[in-house]
């Protein structure tokens, strides 16, 4: 009886919908995994950027320290020369030079102080982001492991459903199955048969005329939605 064939098609559609859902999860996993790994890369890139800034500050501070050391040495040399000068003019000139160097020394010390503050800030930022990176790695790593396990389970379920499908197909009349399969192949969601609710096709939500609805209830032939061509039951 065609009624029995329709019932088999409904069960086949349930199996196909499960296969479709499983395949979607499996196929989309590499993309999801890539996106999750990108989060780790982004966190690592932040660390690289901060370390570059840290290095830049350290290099500049080292240069200023050497400059300060050089000025301090020069001041000491000039102060020693004061004991050997013979004239007031020379004495005054050396004092003036020392004052200029002390002024320059003060300016450099101010710069070094600012750099030390920046270095302290960047060190704190690095520690903060390093912790964040580790947390992100663990969180994403756990999520990837969890999803990988889930996908492996879905792959097993997919194989089970494929075997169940083969068994179900063998029980359906070939001409009926061929119609179902032709419709299913042309649908993005893989749905070839759907329920008639009231006078609406649940596949496309369009109105189904009374005479079509009556044919569906009679179950004497395969009845199609005039809008989406899906089999109605």
C-alpha positions in Angstrom: 0.0 0.0 0.0 1.1 3.5 -0.8 0.3 4.5 2.8 3.0 2.2 4.0 5.5 3.6 1.5 4.7 7.2 2.7 5.3 6.1 6.3 8.7 4.6 5.2 9.6 7.8 3.4 8.8 9.8 6.6 11.2 7.5 8.6 13.8 7.8 5.8 13.5 11.5 6.0 14.1 11.4 9.7 17.3 9.4 9.1 18.4 11.7 6.3 17.8 14.8 8.4 20.1 13.2 11.1 22.7 12.4 8.5 22.5 15.9 7.2 22.9 17.4 10.7 25.8 15.1 11.5 27.6 16.0 8.2 27.1 19.7 8.8 28.8 19.5 12.2 31.7 17.4 10.8 32.2 19.6 7.8 32.1 22.8 9.7 34.5 21.6 12.4 37.8 22.5 10.6 36.5 26.1 10.2 35.4 26.3 13.8 38.8 24.8 14.9 40.7 27.4 12.8 38.7 30.2 14.3 39.5 29.0 17.8 43.2 28.6 17.0 43.1 32.2 15.6 42.1 33.4 19.1 45.3 31.8 20.5 47.3 33.4 17.7 45.8 36.8 18.4 46.7 36.5 22.1 50.2 35.5 21.1 50.5 38.4 18.7 49.6 40.8 21.6 52.5 39.4 23.6 54.9 39.8 20.6 53.9 43.4 20.2 54.3 44.2 24.0 57.7 42.5 24.0 58.8 44.7 21.1 57.7 47.8 23.0 59.4 46.5 26.1 62.7 46.0 24.2 62.4 49.4 22.6 62.1 51.0 26.1 65.0 49.0 27.4 67.3 49.9 24.6 66.5 53.6 24.9 67.0 53.4 28.7 70.4 51.7 28.2 71.4 54.5 25.8 70.3 57.2 28.3 72.2 55.4 31.1 75.4 55.4 29.1 74.9 59.0 28.2 74.4 59.9 31.8 77.4 57.9 32.8 79.5 59.8 30.2 78.3 63.2 31.5 79.0 62.2 35.1 82.6 61.2 34.1 83.0 64.5 32.3 81.8 66.4 35.3 84.3 64.6 37.5 87.2 65.4 35.1 86.2 69.0 35.0 86.0 69.2 38.8 89.5 67.8 39.1 90.7 70.4 36.7 89.4 73.2 39.0 92.4 72.5 41.3 94.9 73.1 38.6 93.5 76.3 37.0 95.7 79.4 37.1 93.2 82.1 36.2 89.8 83.2 37.3 88.7 83.3 33.7 89.6 79.7 33.2 88.0 78.8 36.6 84.7 80.5 35.7 84.7 78.8 32.2 85.1 75.4 33.8 82.3 76.1 36.3 80.0 77.2 33.5 80.8 74.0 31.6 80.1 72.0 34.7 76.8 73.8 35.3 75.7 73.1 31.6 76.6 69.4 32.0 74.7 69.2 35.3 71.7 70.8 33.6 72.0 68.3 30.8 72.4 65.5 33.4 69.2 66.6 35.1 67.3 66.5 31.8 68.6 63.0 31.0 67.7 61.8 34.5 64.1 63.1 33.9 64.0 61.1 30.7 65.3 58.0 32.4 62.7 58.4 35.2 59.9 58.5 32.5 61.4 55.5 30.8 61.6 53.6 34.1 57.9 54.3 34.7 57.1 53.2 31.1 59.1 50.0 31.7 57.3 49.3 34.9 53.9 49.8 33.1 55.0 47.6 30.1 56.2 44.9 32.5 52.9 44.8 34.3 51.1 44.8 31.0 53.3 41.9 29.8 52.5 39.9 32.9 48.8 40.6 32.5 48.7 39.6 28.9 51.0 36.5 29.4 48.5 35.3 32.0 45.6 36.0 29.6 47.4 34.2 26.9 47.9 31.1 29.1 44.2 31.2 30.1 43.2 31.5 26.4 45.4 28.6 25.4 43.9 26.4 28.1 40.3 27.4 27.4 40.6 27.0 23.7 42.7 23.8 24.0 40.0 22.3 26.2 37.3 23.4 23.8 39.1 22.0 20.8 39.6 18.7 22.6 36.0 18.6 23.7 34.7 19.4 20.1 37.2 16.9 18.6 35.8 14.2 20.8 32.2 15.2 20.0 33.0 15.2 16.2 34.5 11.7 16.5 31.3 10.5 18.3 29.2 12.2 15.5 31.3 10.4 12.9 30.4 7.1 14.4 26.7 8.1 14.6 26.9 9.1 11.0 28.1 5.7 9.9 25.4 4.0 12.0 22.7 6.3 10.3 24.1 5.5 6.9 23.8 1.8 7.6 20.3 2.4 8.9 19.5 4.3 5.8 20.6 1.5 3.5 18.4 -0.9 5.3 15.4 1.5 5.1 15.9 2.2 1.4 15.9 -1.6 0.7 12.3 -1.7 2.1 11.0 1.1 -0.1 9.6 0.7 -3.6 12.2 1.8 -6.1 9.9 4.2 -8.1 8.8 5.8 -4.8 12.4 6.1 -3.6 13.6 7.6 -6.9 11.0 10.4 -6.6 12.0 11.1 -3.0 15.7 11.1 -3.9 15.3 13.4 -6.9 13.4 16.0 -4.7 15.9 15.7 -1.8 18.9 16.2 -4.1 17.4 19.5 -5.2 16.8 20.9 -1.7 19.5 22.7 0.3 18.1 21.4 3.6 17.8 17.9 2.2 14.1 17.7 3.0 12.0 15.9 0.4 8.9 15.0 2.4 7.1 17.2 5.0 4.0 17.4 7.0 0.8 19.2 6.0 -0.3 21.2 9.0 -3.8 22.7 8.5 -3.5 23.9 5.0 0.1 24.9 5.1 3.2 23.1 3.8 5.7 22.9 6.6 8.5 22.8 4.1 7.9 26.2 2.6 5.0 27.6 4.8 2.8 28.2 1.7 -0.9 27.7 1.5 -2.1 24.3 0.2 -5.4 24.2 -1.7 -8.2 22.1 -0.3 -8.2 19.6 -3.2 -4.5 19.0 -2.6 -5.0 18.6 1.1 -7.8 16.1 0.5 -5.5 14.0 -1.7 -2.8 14.1 1.0 -5.4 12.7 3.6 -6.4 10.0 1.2 -2.9 8.6 1.0 -3.6 7.0 -2.4 -0.8 8.7 -4.3 2.3 10.8 -3.7 1.1 14.4 -3.4 3.4 17.3 -4.0 3.3 20.9 -2.7 2.6 23.1 -5.7 5.1 25.7 -4.5 8.2 23.7 -3.3 7.4 20.3 -4.9 8.1 18.4 -1.7 6.0 15.3 -1.0 3.2 16.1 1.6 1.9 13.7 4.2 
